Amino acid sequence: MTMPTIMRRRMFLGLAAGTTLAGCGYRSVDAEYSQPPGAVPAKYGNRVRVVFWTSYGGTNGKAVDKLVAKFNDSQQDVYVEVQFQGSYDDVAQKVAAALVAKQAPDLAILSDVTWERFFLNDALEPLNSYFTDGFGPAVFQQKLFGEYVVKGQSWAVPFARSTPILYYNKDAFAKAGLPDRAPRTWSELRSWGPELSKVQSGGRSLRTLALAKVDGDWQFQGNVWQFGGAYSKGLDVTIDQDGAVAAGEWQRQMVHVDKLAYMAHSPSTDFANGLVAMMQESTGGLKSMTSKAKFPVGAGFIPSEVASGLATGGGGIGMMRNISTERKQAAATFLTFLALPENSAFWTAQTGYLPVVDKARENPDLKKLIAEQPNFGVAIAQLTNARQQDGIRLYGRNANVAIYTGLQQIYADNTAVKKVFGSVAKRLEAIGDEVKRLYEEKVL
């Protein structure tokens, strides 16, 4: 991540540091804001325009465009305009800036660690009143849907939801004489490293595992649980305690003692180029990774150790509160369309993201795809081990940055894990204090 990107993230998250966004110009939950610039194309007549800000480019962006085009051609009342805004952090920062400017998209993709800031600051429209038989709690996968429910009210709906899965290079495993499956525990993964290092790639020994330089705290959330720890209990920080320290120590030893793992700017790029045998990465990159890699890609559950558990992630769709009633109703029509099983199944098949609509799993095309390419079924099966992330990462301003910055110290400098996480814990405690009042008022 470049420094400007980090600063944009901090700019956005800083907007949520106070009790409301009022100090930055966000005046009232009842104010009606204008839309971002744009217009309904002549071919779609006098429709209500809905602006949808997304963070998906490449293969995933094309899938979004196809879904939106299908919607626009399916009815005569609403026109959805997709506006790509960059990464999850870029979208969040731009939504915050738009609200300050008294302008708002109607719908926006908000990540697992950004929607909470808008919820705490009354920027999201509560969705319960828009639910119908075809769009509501009974339609969605309950674990994913429930993550957006606070005190009985839904504040977003799942869309591009994911978990990490373990990607592995089938050819490298075969050359190393290893079984064609993901290792079941982290100890087993470590024991396979010496055999993998005998495989040559690019003129050097193949590395076993690539660890993300930026945003690796999402994958590490699950690793901490797998070693029996937690980032926090609510906002009470526990990252400096036994289980989390054990997870960090395992990774430190893999990098600095065994020389089998390393910090990568882009684990997915290194993996696709055959430089590393395994990585933890989002299911949302499955379609892209399968096409980019020059070898057969295997996928399996993230290893356990003393326990199982992995973090859900990815993006949901939030509706902005400061838009007109007409725009809200039109936006809800599009959300209802996305909740159709065939559309949810299409999105999963095109990307690898989880099918967030339960009946999508019964879709013949998706069932056929999973039968032909079992990797697409791994994330669905692994969802039984998934859980919502610890509160400090979800609600704490820049908590994720504090955690992955600590991990960078371990990976790059071989700094003692207990020392690093002790410093991270102090930072997280200060972050928790910033949001404690709103958290207790709106969440507990």
C-alpha positions, 0 to 999 in steps of 0.5 A: 500500500502506498503512503497516499493510500494509507493517508486516505484511509486515515482521513476517512477513519478520522471522520469517525473518531468523534461522536458524529460526523457533524464536525465535518459538515455532516448535519442531520440524518434527515437532510437530503443530499444530491447525487454524484454527477451523471445522467440516465441514458436516453435509451432508459427514458425517465427512470429513477437513477440509482448511483452504486459505488463499487470497489470491483475491477477486473474480472469481478468488475465485469461481473458487476457490470453484467448484473447491473446491465441485466437489471436495467434491461429487466424493468422500466422504472429504475436505472442503476449506474455503477461508478467504480471508486477504487479499493474498499478503503477508497470507497469508504473515504470517498463516501465520507467526503461526499457526505461532508459535501452534502452529496451521496451515492445511493448504494455503496460497497462497504467492507467488513471494517468500514460499514461500522463507522457509517453505522455508528455515525447514522449515515446508513439507512436501516433496511428492515422496512424494505424487506419482502418475501424475496428480500430479507432475513429468510433469503440470505445465508444467516451467518453472513446476513447476521453480521449487519444486524445490530439490535434487531435492525439491518444496516447492510446486506451481504454481497461480495462476502468471502473467507480466506482459503488456502491456495496451493500449487498442485504441481509443486506438491506433486514434485515434493511428494506431498498429498494433493490436499491442503495441510490440516494443521499449521504444524503439518504445513510447517513439516512439509516445508523442507520437502517443498524447498527441494522444488526449484522455481525461478532458479531457487528453492520454492518458498512454502508460504507468503505472508501479506505485507498489507492487510494481512491482519484479516487472515491473521484474525483467523490464525489467532483463533486457530491458536486459541487467542483473540484480538479482543473480547468486545473492545477489551484488547487481548492481542498480547495474550497467549493464543495471539502471541503463539500465532505470531510466534509460529509465523516469526519462526517460519520466516526467520528460523525455518526460512520457509515463509516471507513477507510479500507485497502481493502474495497472489502475484507471487503464487500465480508466478510459481514463486511460493507453494501456498498462501492464505487469500480471499475466495473472491480471487478464486476465478482470477487466480485459476485463470492467471496461474500457469499450474493447477491450483488447489484450494483447501480449508485454512489449517487449524491448530488448537482450534478452528475458526476463520474470519469472514470478510469482503463487502456488503452493500449499504444504502445511504440515509441522506437520499430521497425516499424515491431514491431509497425505494429504487435502490431497494428494488435493485437490492431485491434483484441481487437477492434472486438466487440465480443472480447470487449464483452468477456472482459466485460463479464469476468471482469465487465469492460466497453465495450469500443467498441460500437458494443460490446453492441449488442453482443448476449452473453453480452446482455444475461448476462446483462438480467440475471445479471443486475449489468453488465448493471449498469456501462454501463448506468452510463457512461452518468454521467462519465467525464474525471478527473481534470487535476491536478490528471491526469498530476500532479506527485504524485497528487493522493498520495497527495490527498489520504494522505490528506484523510487518515488524515481526516479518521484516525485523524479527522483533520479539512477538510479545514485545510487538503485540504489547505495543500494538495492544496499547495502541488498540486500547487507545483506539478502543477508548475513542469509540467506546461511548458510541459502541456501548450506546449503539452496539451493546 
